[in-house]
Amino acid sequence: MLNMVEIEPNSLQRSLSLLHAELARAQRLDDTSRQMLHAALEDIEQRLGQKENDAAPAEHAAPHRLEALAVGFETDHPSLAASVRQFIGLLGQAGL
């Protein structure tokens, strides 16, 4: 059984905001990758809202999509890839 760490929603929101800011600064990111990352982050934002409202959990595909995007960013955007992976780690710790 995995040992989940309680992560404050504010920490996740802060990390999510930082990831959005880094995405905005990524100048050479192609439109398709940018749109895919925005869509995955929007899914995460919805899940965070659902968790706060104790609603039924949403699908868990967003972290997998984020990981796939991080792999694609490795060569041209290593900093963004690292930030995405760090965020995925926080999601995992929070049980999302």
C-alpha positions as CSV (number, residue, x, y, z in Angstrom):
1,M,0.0,0.0,0.0
2,L,1.3,3.5,-0.9
3,N,1.9,5.9,1.9
4,M,0.3,9.2,0.8
5,V,1.4,12.4,2.4
6,E,-1.2,15.1,3.1
7,I,-0.6,18.0,0.8
8,E,-2.3,21.2,1.4
9,P,-4.5,22.4,-1.5
10,N,-2.8,25.7,-1.4
11,S,0.5,24.0,-2.1
12,L,-0.9,22.3,-5.2
13,Q,-2.6,25.5,-6.3
14,R,0.7,27.4,-5.9
15,S,2.6,24.8,-7.8
16,L,0.0,24.8,-10.5
17,S,0.2,28.6,-10.8
18,L,4.0,28.3,-11.1
19,L,3.7,25.7,-13.8
20,H,1.3,27.9,-15.7
21,A,3.7,30.8,-15.5
22,E,6.6,28.6,-16.7
23,L,4.4,27.4,-19.6
24,A,3.7,31.1,-20.5
25,R,7.5,31.8,-20.6
26,A,8.3,28.8,-22.8
27,Q,8.8,30.7,-26.0
28,R,9.7,27.8,-28.4
29,L,6.9,25.5,-27.3
30,D,4.8,24.4,-30.3
31,D,1.1,25.2,-30.2
32,T,0.0,21.5,-30.0
33,S,2.2,20.8,-27.0
34,R,1.1,24.0,-25.3
35,Q,-2.6,23.2,-25.9
36,M,-2.2,19.6,-24.6
37,L,-0.4,20.9,-21.5
38,H,-3.1,23.5,-20.8
39,A,-5.8,20.8,-21.2
40,A,-4.1,18.5,-18.8
41,L,-3.6,21.3,-16.3
42,E,-7.3,22.3,-16.6
43,D,-8.2,18.7,-15.8
44,I,-6.0,18.8,-12.7
45,E,-7.7,22.1,-11.7
46,Q,-11.1,20.5,-12.0
47,R,-9.9,17.5,-9.9
48,L,-8.6,19.9,-7.2
49,G,-12.0,21.6,-7.1
50,Q,-13.8,18.3,-6.9
51,K,-11.6,17.1,-4.1
52,E,-12.2,20.3,-2.1
53,N,-16.0,19.8,-2.6
54,D,-15.8,16.0,-1.8
55,A,-17.4,15.3,-5.2
56,A,-16.8,12.0,-7.0
57,P,-13.2,11.7,-8.2
58,A,-12.5,12.5,-11.9
59,E,-10.6,10.2,-14.2
60,H,-6.9,9.8,-13.4
61,A,-5.6,10.2,-16.9
62,A,-4.2,13.8,-16.5
63,P,-1.1,12.8,-14.6
64,H,-0.3,10.2,-17.3
65,R,-0.8,12.8,-20.0
66,L,1.5,15.2,-18.1
67,E,4.2,12.5,-17.9
68,A,3.9,11.9,-21.7
69,L,4.3,15.6,-22.3
70,A,7.2,15.8,-19.9
71,V,9.0,13.1,-21.9
72,G,8.4,15.1,-25.1
73,F,9.8,18.3,-23.4
74,E,13.1,16.7,-22.2
75,T,15.2,17.8,-25.2
76,D,14.0,21.2,-26.0
77,H,12.4,22.3,-22.6
78,P,14.3,20.4,-19.8
79,S,13.3,23.0,-17.2
80,L,9.6,22.7,-18.1
81,A,9.9,18.9,-18.1
82,A,11.4,19.0,-14.6
83,S,8.6,21.3,-13.4
84,V,5.9,19.0,-14.9
85,R,7.5,16.0,-13.2
86,Q,7.7,17.8,-9.9
87,F,4.0,18.7,-10.1
88,I,3.2,15.1,-11.0
89,G,5.0,14.1,-7.8
90,L,3.0,16.5,-5.7
91,L,-0.2,15.1,-7.3
92,G,0.9,11.6,-6.4
93,Q,1.6,12.6,-2.8
94,A,-1.8,14.1,-2.6
95,G,-3.5,11.0,-3.9
96,L,-4.6,12.6,-7.1
